[in-house]
């Protein structure tokens, strides 16, 4: 990982937009929503206006008593200003802690307790409707970004305070705390430094190398995801026009992309899956896309093939990255229009030379293979430095010789490609659930989601969602599962009925528990 140690001065989060606006003052940022903290700016702003907004709110936070080294939890209504407030917190040397707006109040309270009386930056609506009263005691002080609430300090009351100079903290110290997806329980609080965030930008720079800097980049990523912070910094410093989306409704997206055609689209795999319908949209919202990119999770080949087919560019490509919140991007592969249809969706590509490393450790003494997958272990300069308040849990993820265990199962081919077969906690002996799901997606274009979970006392259970919630055609289903391992009868659900994380992943363990038959008790027949 030599390249991560060379010329890595740290990202310096607090001054990202100062530097970006100095280089590209008029570069635009397009939004599909108003900023809660500055609705008057509208939905087209420049990097200069963003830099001023960040500096203004940093000064308000300073006036409210926030000081370098303090942890500031940001938990408010969804919007790009979550990310911008994180930059404001960093600008005065404090540490932003980003908690998803989708987290329930009890979970937020438990995370506040773990953080040891941090500052809480929220909004009046969250305090009135979602958060328990105890958060006022769990926080050192409570600030509200919008509205007013008893016992709190509204940032609006601090408008016009004297501007303060940025405080650049040492880049080897905590600079950002985000939470993991929480697919297996209470989310973990992942700690990054300025150096690790900067290291995460470098693989993405490699993927963007074929893309011109005038290409608008459209981003639909959770505003509390570590990728949103590092990605926004990278794109702004490169001078790309930005299109920042809060909504993923295909019609709304089509309207915006028709007005401002993106050259690059980055989003979560489930969002890109939902946007497959844009390939046939009469407005051709994907026609100018040069590069599609997904965040950290494997994506289904059908989605790749469909989206690439919608581009009218000469040589569009799809960059699939593999990683997790704890590591950043570890491996990647690219697809072109001519080699996407029959691609193996389990192949997540190769590492970034000099930046990331991967090995697969055997579980049974045999060489890891498709039939006997092993533990995927990695090393990366972008790796977090710990879980806040859970040092032992963090240390347990390392092998004895210092490799980070991803919690995934897979193998490497003789050509060095990494294949991801399953999450360890989701493994069903004898099959790869992800591989089966890929095959079902390919054979049944009407599927919007398919998740295979363990059956209680029988074969695995496929849970399916269809476009527009149309009834599943059982004849087509029976034909699609021909030649596949035995599966139970499909269970159909609406997409919004499935338990999701903040980054749209389905919580497989929770779904399996929901489907498990309830035990017969004394009050049940």
C-alpha positions in Angstrom: 0.0 0.0 0.0 2.9 2.3 -0.8 0.8 4.8 -2.7 -1.4 5.5 0.3 1.7 6.5 2.3 3.2 8.7 -0.4 2.0 12.4 -0.5 -1.0 11.6 1.7 -1.5 15.0 3.5 -5.0 14.1 4.6 -8.3 15.2 3.2 -8.6 18.3 5.5 -12.4 18.1 5.4 -13.1 21.5 6.8 -11.5 23.3 3.9 -12.5 21.1 1.0 -15.0 23.6 -0.4 -12.7 26.6 0.2 -10.1 24.8 -2.0 -12.7 23.6 -4.5 -14.3 27.0 -5.0 -10.9 28.7 -5.3 -10.2 26.4 -8.3 -13.7 26.2 -9.8 -15.7 29.1 -8.3 -18.6 28.9 -10.7 -18.9 25.1 -10.9 -22.5 24.2 -10.4 -24.3 21.9 -7.9 -27.8 20.9 -8.9 -30.2 19.6 -6.3 -33.5 17.8 -6.4 -34.6 19.3 -3.1 -34.2 22.5 -1.1 -31.6 22.7 1.6 -33.3 22.9 5.0 -30.6 25.2 6.4 -30.7 27.5 3.3 -33.8 27.1 1.2 -33.3 30.6 -0.3 -30.3 29.3 -2.3 -32.7 27.2 -4.5 -31.7 24.1 -6.4 -28.8 25.4 -8.4 -25.9 26.7 -6.4 -22.2 27.2 -7.1 -19.2 25.8 -5.2 -18.6 29.4 -4.0 -22.0 29.5 -2.5 -21.5 26.1 -0.9 -18.2 27.2 0.6 -19.8 30.3 2.1 -22.7 28.2 3.5 -20.2 25.8 5.1 -18.1 28.6 6.6 -21.2 30.4 7.9 -22.6 27.4 9.7 -19.1 26.6 11.1 -19.1 30.0 12.6 -22.5 29.5 14.1 -21.4 26.2 15.6 -18.4 27.9 17.1 -20.7 30.6 18.6 -22.8 27.9 20.0 -19.8 26.6 22.0 -18.5 23.7 19.8 -14.8 23.4 20.0 -12.0 21.4 18.4 -12.0 17.7 19.2 -15.7 17.6 20.3 -17.9 15.0 18.7 -21.0 16.5 17.1 -23.8 14.0 16.2 -25.8 15.1 13.1 -29.2 13.5 13.0 -31.8 15.5 11.1 -34.3 15.3 8.3 -32.8 13.8 5.1 -31.0 16.2 2.7 -27.7 17.2 1.4 -27.3 19.7 4.2 -26.4 16.7 6.4 -23.2 16.3 4.5 -22.6 20.1 4.4 -23.1 20.4 8.1 -20.5 17.6 8.5 -18.0 19.8 6.6 -19.0 22.8 8.8 -18.3 20.7 12.0 -14.9 19.7 10.6 -14.1 23.3 9.7 -13.8 24.2 13.4 -11.8 21.1 14.2 -14.7 19.1 15.7 -15.6 15.5 14.7 -18.9 15.0 12.8 -20.8 11.8 13.7 -23.4 11.1 11.1 -26.5 9.1 12.1 -29.1 8.2 9.4 -32.5 10.0 9.5 -33.9 6.5 9.1 -32.6 5.3 12.5 -35.4 5.0 15.1 -35.2 7.1 18.2 -34.2 4.3 20.6 -31.2 3.4 18.4 -30.1 7.0 18.2 -30.3 7.2 22.0 -28.2 4.1 22.4 -25.6 5.5 20.1 -25.5 8.8 21.9 -24.9 6.9 25.1 -22.0 5.1 23.5 -20.5 8.4 22.4 -20.4 9.8 25.9 -22.3 13.0 25.9 -21.6 14.5 22.5 -23.1 17.6 21.1 -26.4 16.7 19.2 -27.3 18.7 16.1 -30.8 17.8 15.0 -34.0 19.6 14.1 -37.2 20.5 15.9 -39.2 18.0 13.9 -37.0 15.1 15.0 -37.2 16.2 18.7 -41.0 16.5 18.5 -41.8 13.3 16.6 -39.0 10.8 16.6 -36.4 11.2 19.4 -37.1 10.2 23.0 -36.8 12.9 25.7 -33.7 11.2 27.1 -31.6 12.5 24.3 -31.6 15.9 25.9 -29.8 14.3 28.9 -27.5 12.1 26.8 -26.1 15.1 24.9 -23.8 17.8 26.3 -25.9 20.3 24.5 -28.5 20.1 21.7 -28.5 22.4 18.7 -31.3 22.6 16.1 -30.5 23.2 12.5 -34.1 24.2 11.7 -37.0 25.2 13.9 -37.1 25.8 17.7 -37.4 23.4 20.7 -37.3 24.1 24.4 -33.9 23.6 26.0 -32.0 23.8 22.7 -30.0 26.4 20.7 -31.4 27.2 17.3 -28.6 27.9 14.7 -31.0 30.4 13.0 -30.6 32.6 16.1 -26.8 32.8 15.4 -27.0 34.1 11.9 -24.6 36.9 11.2 -22.1 36.0 13.9 -18.4 36.9 13.2 -16.8 34.4 10.9 -14.0 32.2 12.4 -10.9 30.9 10.7 -10.8 27.2 9.9 -9.1 24.9 12.3 -7.2 22.1 10.7 -6.7 19.2 13.1 -3.9 16.7 12.8 -4.8 14.3 10.0 -3.9 11.2 11.9 -6.7 11.9 14.5 -10.4 11.1 14.2 -12.0 13.2 11.5 -15.3 11.5 10.8 -17.5 8.9 12.4 -20.2 7.1 10.4 -22.2 4.1 11.3 -22.3 0.7 9.6 -25.5 -0.6 8.0 -26.7 -2.5 11.0 -27.8 -5.5 9.1 -26.9 -7.7 12.0 -28.0 -5.5 15.0 -27.1 -2.2 16.5 -24.9 -0.2 14.1 -21.2 0.1 14.8 -19.6 3.6 14.9 -16.7 3.6 12.4 -13.9 6.1 13.0 -11.9 7.6 10.1 -9.0 10.0 10.0 -8.0 12.6 7.4 -5.4 10.2 6.1 -7.9 7.3 5.7 -10.4 9.5 3.9 -7.8 10.8 1.5 -6.7 7.2 0.9 -10.3 6.3 -0.1 -10.3 8.9 -2.7 -7.4 7.5 -4.7 -9.1 4.3 -6.0 -12.0 6.4 -7.2 -9.6 8.7 -9.0 -8.4 5.7 -10.8 -11.9 4.7 -11.9 -12.6 8.3 -13.0 -9.4 8.6 -15.1 -11.2 8.0 -18.4 -13.8 10.6 -17.6 -13.4 14.3 -18.5 -13.6 16.8 -15.7 -16.5 18.6 -17.4 -18.7 15.6 -17.1 -21.5 16.2 -14.6 -21.6 13.6 -11.8 -25.0 12.5 -10.4 -24.8 11.1 -6.9 -27.6 9.3 -5.1 -25.9 7.9 -2.0 -27.0 8.1 1.6 -26.0 11.5 3.0 -24.6 9.8 6.1 -22.5 7.2 4.2 -18.7 7.6 4.3 -18.7 7.4 0.5 -20.8 10.6 0.3 -18.3 12.6 2.2 -15.2 11.3 0.4 -17.0 11.3 -3.0 -18.3 14.8 -2.7 -14.8 16.0 -1.7 -13.2 14.3 -4.7 -15.8 15.4 -7.2 -15.7 19.0 -6.0 -12.0 19.3 -6.0 -11.8 17.9 -9.5 -14.3 20.5 -10.6 -17.1 18.3 -11.9 -20.6 19.8 -12.0 -22.5 17.9 -9.3 -26.1 16.6 -9.4 -27.1 15.6 -5.8 -30.2 13.6 -5.4 -32.3 12.8 -2.3 -35.1 11.0 -4.1 -34.8 7.9 -6.3 -38.3 7.9 -7.9 -37.6 7.1 -11.5 -40.0 9.8 -12.9 -38.4 12.5 -10.8 -34.9 11.3 -11.7 -35.9 11.2 -15.4 -37.1 14.8 -15.3 -33.9 16.1 -13.7 -31.6 14.1 -15.9 -33.4 15.3 -18.9 -32.6 18.9 -17.9 -29.1 18.2 -16.7 -27.8 15.1 -18.4 -25.2 13.3 -16.2 -22.0 11.9 -17.6 -21.4 9.8 -14.5 -23.9 8.2 -12.2 -23.0 6.8 -8.8 -25.5 5.1 -6.5 -26.3 2.1 -4.3 -26.9 -1.1 -6.2 -30.6 -1.3 -5.2 -31.2 2.2 -6.5 -29.6 1.4 -9.9 -31.8 -1.7 -10.0 -34.8 0.6 -9.6 -33.6 2.8 -12.3 -33.5 0.1 -14.9 -36.9 1.4 -16.1 -35.1 4.6 -17.2 -33.5 2.6 -20.1 -36.8 2.7 -21.9 -37.9 6.1 -20.9 -39.0 8.3 -23.8 -36.9 11.3 -22.5 -33.7 9.2 -22.7 -32.3 10.4 -19.3 -29.4 8.0 -19.5 -28.3 8.8 -23.0 -25.3 10.9 -22.1 -23.9 8.7 -19.4 -20.2 7.8 -19.9 -19.8 5.9 -16.6 -22.1 4.1 -14.1 -20.7 3.3 -10.7 -22.0 1.5 -7.7 -21.0 1.8 -4.0 -19.2 -1.1 -2.4 -21.7 -3.9 -3.0 -21.9 -6.4 -5.8 -24.5 -5.6 -8.5 -26.6 -7.9 -10.6 -25.4 -8.4 -14.3 -28.9 -7.7 -15.6 -28.8 -4.1 -14.1 -25.3 -3.5 -15.6 -26.4 -4.7 -19.1 -29.6 -2.7 -19.0 -28.1 0.6 -18.0 -25.2 0.3 -20.4 -27.6 -0.4 -23.2 -29.4 2.9 -22.4 -26.3 5.0 -23.0 -25.7 6.5 -26.4 -22.1 7.4 -25.7 -19.5 5.6 -27.9 -17.7 3.7 -25.1 -19.8 3.7 -21.9 -18.6 1.6 -19.0 -19.8 0.4 -15.7 -17.3 0.5 -12.7 -18.3 -2.0 -10.0 -16.5 -1.6 -6.7 -16.3 -3.9 -3.7 -15.6 -2.8 -0.2 -17.4 -1.8 3.0 -17.7 1.1 5.4 -14.7 -0.1 7.3 -12.3 -0.3 4.4 -13.4 1.9 1.5 -13.2 0.4 -2.0 -11.0 -2.7 -2.1 -11.5 -4.2 -5.6 -13.1 -3.2 -8.8 -14.0 -4.4 -12.3 -15.3 -2.6 -15.3 -17.9 -3.7 -17.8 -18.5 -2.5 -21.3 -21.6 -2.8 -23.4 -20.0 -5.7 -25.2 -19.1 -7.8 -22.2 -21.9 -7.3 -19.7 -24.8 -9.6 -20.7 -23.1 -12.9 -19.9 -20.8 -11.6 -17.2 -20.3 -13.5 -13.9 -21.9 -11.3 -11.3 -20.0 -12.9 -8.5 -16.7 -11.6 -9.9 -16.0 -8.3 -8.2 -12.6 -7.7 -9.9 -9.1 -7.0 -8.8 -7.4 -4.9 -6.2 -5.9 -1.4 -6.8 -2.1 -2.0 -7.1 -0.2 -0.2 -4.4 -3.4 0.8 -2.6 -5.3 -2.3 -1.6 -4.6 -6.0 -1.0 -6.8 -9.1 -0.8 -6.3 -12.7 0.3 -8.8 -15.5 0.9 -8.2 -17.7 4.0 -9.2 -21.3 3.9 -11.9 -22.5 6.3 -11.3 -26.3 5.9 -7.7 -26.7 5.0 -8.5 -26.8 1.3 -7.6 -24.1 -1.3 -10.6 -21.7 -1.4 -12.8 -22.3 -4.4 -16.3 -22.0 -5.6 -17.2 -25.3 -3.9 -15.2 -24.4 -0.7 -15.1 -20.6 -0.3 -12.9 -19.0 2.3 -12.8 -15.8 4.4 -12.1 -12.7 2.4 -9.4 -10.6 4.2 -8.0 -7.3 3.1 -5.5 -4.5 3.8 -6.1 -0.9 2.8 -4.9 2.6 3.6 -8.5 3.6 3.8 -9.3 1.3 6.6 -11.0 2.8 9.7 -8.9 3.1 12.9 -11.6 1.6 15.1 -15.2 1.2 16.3 -15.9 4.0 18.8 -16.4 2.5 22.2 -16.0 -1.1 20.9 -12.2 -1.7 20.8 -12.5 -5.5 21.4 -15.1 -5.9 18.7 -12.9 -4.1 16.3 -9.8 -6.1 17.2 -11.7 -9.4 16.7 -12.1 -8.6 13.0 -8.3 -9.0 12.4 -6.5 -12.2 11.6 -3.5 -13.0 13.8 -1.2 -11.5 11.2 -3.1 -8.2 10.9 -5.5 -8.7 7.9 -9.0 -7.3 8.2 -11.8 -9.9 7.8 -14.6 -8.6 5.7 -17.2 -11.1 6.9 -17.7 -12.3 3.3 -17.0 -15.7 1.7 -15.4 -16.1 -1.7 -12.3 -17.2 -3.6 -9.8 -15.9 -6.1 -9.3 -17.3 -9.6 -5.9 -18.3 -11.1 -6.0 -14.9 -12.9 -6.4 -13.0 -9.6 -10.1 -12.0 -9.8 -12.0 -12.0 -6.5 -15.3 -13.8 -6.4 -17.8 -13.0 -3.7 -20.3 -15.7 -3.0 -22.0 -14.9 0.3 -21.9 -13.0 3.6 -20.8 -15.3 6.4 -23.9 -14.6 8.4 -26.2 -15.3 5.4 -24.5 -18.5 4.3 -26.8 -21.4 3.4 -24.7 -24.6 3.1 -24.4 -26.0 -0.4 -25.4 -22.9 -2.4 -24.4 -19.3 -3.1 -27.5 -17.2 -2.4 -26.0 -14.2 -4.3 -25.4 -16.4 -7.4 -28.9 -17.8 -7.3 -30.3 -14.3 -7.0 -28.3 -13.2 -10.0 -29.7 -16.1 -12.1 -33.3 -15.3 -11.1 -32.9 -11.6 -11.9 -31.5 -12.5 -15.3 -34.3 -15.0 -16.1 -37.2 -12.8 -14.7 -36.9 -9.2 -15.8 -40.1 -8.4 -13.9 -38.3 -8.9 -10.5 -37.4 -5.7 -8.6 -35.9 -7.6 -5.7 -35.2 -11.2 -4.8 -33.7 -12.3 -1.5 -33.1 -15.9 -0.6 -33.2 -16.7 3.1 -32.9 -20.0 5.1 -36.1 -22.0 5.4 -37.2 -23.0 8.9 -37.1 -26.8 8.3 -36.8 -27.1 4.6 -35.3 -25.6 1.5 -34.3 -21.9 1.2 -37.1 -19.4 0.8 -37.0 -16.8 -2.0 -38.7 -13.5 -1.2 -39.6 -11.6 -4.3 -40.8 -8.1 -5.2 -42.1 -7.3 -8.7 -42.3 -4.0 -10.6 -45.5 -2.2 -9.8 -46.3 -5.1 -7.4 -47.8 -7.2 -10.2 -48.7 -10.7 -9.1 -45.8 -13.1 -9.8 -46.5 -15.4 -12.7 -46.0 -18.8 -11.1 -45.6 -20.5 -14.5 -42.7 -18.2 -15.4 -41.2 -18.7 -11.9 -41.3 -22.5 -12.3 -39.6 -22.2 -15.6 -36.9 -19.9 -14.2 -36.0 -22.2 -11.3 -35.5 -25.2 -13.6 -32.0 -26.5 -13.1 -31.4 -24.5 -9.9 -31.0 -25.9 -6.4 -34.3 -26.7 -4.7 -36.1 -23.7 -3.4 -39.3 -23.3 -1.4 -42.4 -21.6 -3.0 -41.7 -17.9 -3.5 -43.1 -15.4 -1.0 -44.2 -12.2 -2.6 -43.9 -8.8 -0.8 -44.0 -5.2 -1.6 -40.5 -3.6 -1.6 -41.5 -1.2 1.2 -42.5 -4.2 3.3 -38.9 -5.5 3.5 -36.6 -4.3 6.3 -34.0 -2.0 4.9 -30.8 -0.4 6.2 -30.0 3.3 5.6 -28.2 2.4 2.4 -31.2 0.4 1.0 -29.7 -3.1 1.8 -32.2 -5.7 2.8 -31.7 -6.9 6.4 -31.6 -10.6 5.6 -31.5 -11.9 9.1 -34.4 -9.8 10.2 -36.4 -10.9 7.1 -35.7 -14.5 7.9 -36.9 -14.0 11.4 -40.1 -12.4 10.1 -40.8 -15.4 7.8 -40.1 -18.0 10.5 -43.2 -19.7 11.8 -44.2 -18.7 15.2 -43.9 -21.4 17.9 -47.1 -22.9 19.1 -47.7 -21.8 22.7 -50.4 -22.6 25.2 -52.6 -19.9 23.9 -52.3 -21.0 20.2 -54.1 -23.9 18.6 
